[in-house]
Amino acid sequence: MTVERGVRALHLRRKHLQGQAPT
């Protein structure tokens, strides 16, 4: 399914952004 793939990509992207962002 594409929906699950999109959710997984979003989660991965969010984790990467959070890890790179010095928030």
C-alpha positions in Angstrom: 0.0 0.0 0.0 1.2 3.5 -0.7 -0.4 5.0 2.4 1.8 2.9 4.7 4.8 3.7 2.7 4.1 7.5 2.9 3.6 7.3 6.7 6.8 5.4 7.1 8.7 7.9 5.0 7.1 10.8 7.0 8.2 9.2 10.3 11.7 8.7 9.0 11.9 12.2 7.7 10.6 13.6 10.9 13.1 11.7 12.9 15.9 12.8 10.7 14.8 16.4 10.9 14.4 16.3 14.7 17.9 14.7 15.0 19.5 17.3 12.7 17.5 20.3 14.0 19.0 21.7 17.3 15.6 22.5 18.7 
